[in-house]
């Protein structure tokens, strides 16, 4: 009995250490949602305070003087002179996906076991595949290599056919990994839930939002997860109060 109690205490202490959140966080990114918004959603879900430093973009241009100054100073070297960079108790961390996974682990969003963590990672990567496929389709407003007619055709193909097909495959995955409605893996909040929310209900380009929801309408499990995260008090508060931006 004493041996079991000792193991229980050690296990509890180990879990507490693994989930101990850093005391000071500062996120540096542009004055936009972009590649940093999933990070901000994770922080909102965890109700974690942090310094949200934004490199504001000069209206009518794509210039951000504060970003250039930070790059020149070496502040962004951990991400090869790019943003975002997360400072954890003063130490820098680059790459948005590495930042997301680090915070997800810190805040208990990577499941109850190593296998659940791998399942969560798997679903998050599926969501990234969808975003990457959309980018390759080439209908973004930033794409100058296609005509407007070509982009309109590609856009219709994506939202009418390609995206619904990809989402239906992720829906099948979630049927295998979820043990409770509204949760992608197991029965509690995870990084996979946030990835699904970000994909379906927090589009980088707001002009894509309506068509994205239409493409996902047959995926009841995915939409249930996205809606649950959207209705979380902390996430909802962040979305209502966050600075407005075009992308």
N, C-alpha and C positions, 0 to 999 in steps of 0.2 A: 504493500500500500504506500509506504514511504517512497519507494522507487518510482511508482506511478506519479505521485504528487510532484516529485522532483522533476520528472520529464515534462509534466504539464506546465510547471513554472518556467522551465527553460524554453519550451515551445512558445509560451505566451510572450516571454521577453524577446525572443527572436522575431516574432511577428511584429511586435511593437517597434523594434529597431528597424525592420525592413520598411515599415510604413511611416516612419518618423519624417514629417515634412520639413524641408529647410525653412529657416526662420525668415530669410529675406530673399525676395525674387524681384527681378526687374526684366521686363520683356522689351526689347528694342526692335521696332519694325516701322514700316511706313504708316502714314495716316490713312490706312485702308484695312479691309478685312483680309483679303488675299491669303497668303500662305501661313499667316499667324492666327487666323480666327478660330481654328479648331483648338489651338493652344488656349486661347482665351475662354472658349466654351468649357474646356476641362477645368480651368481655374474657377470659373463661375459655378460649375456643378459641385466642385469641392468647397466652395465658399471660402476660397483662399485669397487674402489680400496680396496685392503685388503692385509694383510701379509699372504703369503702361506708358512707356516712352515712345512717342510717335514722331517719325520724320515726316513733317508735313510737306505735301507736294504743292508746288507753286501753281495756282490756278491757270489753266490754259496751256500748261506745259507738263512734262513728265520729270521736271527737275525737283530735287529735294536737297537743298543746301545743307541741312543738318545731317543728312545721310552721308553726303560727300565728306563733310568734316569728320564724322565718326569713322568713316572708312580710312581717311588719311591719317587719323590718329592711331589706327591699329585696333580700335575697339571691336571691329568686326572680323578680325583675322581668324577667329575660330570657325567662321562660316565662309572662309575664302573671300572676305571683303564684301559679303552679301548680308542681307537680313532675311529672316529674324535671327537674333541671338538672345538667348536667355542667360541672365546672370544669376547664379545660385550662390548666395552668400558671397558675392563678388567674383565668383569663378564663372567664365563664359562657357556656354554650350551652343553649338551650331546645329544646322539641319533641322527643319521643322518637324520631320517625323521622329527624329531622335529625341527632340524636346517633348513631343507628344507622349512618346512611350515612357520617357523618364518620369514625367508628371503623373501619367496613368499608374505607374508602379508605386510612386510615392503616395498617391491618394487611394490606393486599394481598388483600382479599376482594371486589374489584370487577372481577375479570377481567383479561385480558391486553390489552384494547383498549377504545376508547370504545364500540364496538358491543357487546362482551360486557358492559360495564358497564350499557348500556341494557337488555340482555336480563335481567341480574340484577335490575335495578330493576323491570322488567316483572313478573317472577315474584314478587318481594317485594310488589308492589302487588296481584297476584292473591290472595296470601295475606291481605293486609289486607282485600280485598273479601269474602273468606269470613268473617273475624271481624266485619266490619261488618254483613254479612247476618244472621249469628247474633244480633247485638245487636238488630237491627231486628225479629227474630222475636218478641222480647219475653217469653221464658220465664225470664229471669234471676231469681234469688232477690231481687234488688234492685228488681225491677219490682213496683210496688204498684198498677198500673192494671188488671191482669188477675187474674181469679180463679185459684185453683190448678187448677181443671179446664181453664180456657182455656190456662194455661201448659203443662199436661201434654199437651194436644192439639198445641200449637205445637212443643213439644219433640220429640214423636214425628215430626211432619212434617219437622222440620229434620234429625234424625239418620237417618231412614229414607229420605228422598227428596231434600230440597234439598241437603244437604251432599255426599252421594255424587255428585250430578250436577255440582256445582261442582268437586269434586276431580277427577272424570274429565276435565273440560276442562283443568285444570292439568296433569294427566298427559300429555295430548296436546302441550301446550306443551313440557314437559320432554323429550319424545321428539325434538322438533326442536332443542333447545338443548344437550342433553347429548352429550358425546363419550366418556363413560366411566361405567359403572354406578356409582351412588352419588353422582353429582355432577350438579347441576341445570344448570350451564352449563360447557361445556368439560370439563376433566379435573382441576380442583383446587378446593379449598375456596372458597366464595363466600358472600356475604351471603344469596343466594337459598337456599342449603342451610340456613342458620340460620333463615330465615323459615319454611321448610317444617318443620323440627324443632319450632320454637316452636308452630306451628299444630297439629301432629299429636301430639306427644309431651310437650308441656309446657303443657298447658291452664291458663289462668288459674284456672278453677274445677276443682279436682281431681275433683269429682263428674261432670264432663263427659268425663273421660279415656277410660273404657271405651267409651262410645258413639262417641266420636270415632275411636278405633282401628277399631271395627267399620265405621263409615262409610267408612273409608279402605282397608279390607282388599283391595279389588279393584285398588287403585292401587299396583302393585308397585314402580314407579320411585320414587314419592314416599315410600313406606315404606322403601325401600332407603336413600334419602338421609337420612331422619329417623333410622333405626337407626344409620347410620354416624356421624352427629354425636353421637348419644347414647352411642356406644361410644368416642368420643375420650377419651383419658385425662384431659385437663384438664377437659373438660365433665363427664364422669362424676364426677370428684372434686368439682367445684363442686356438682353436684346432690345428692350424698351429704352434703356438709358445710354447705350453705347453711342459713340460719335457716328454721325451719318457719313457714309462714303459711297462712291459710285461702284466700287468693287472691293 
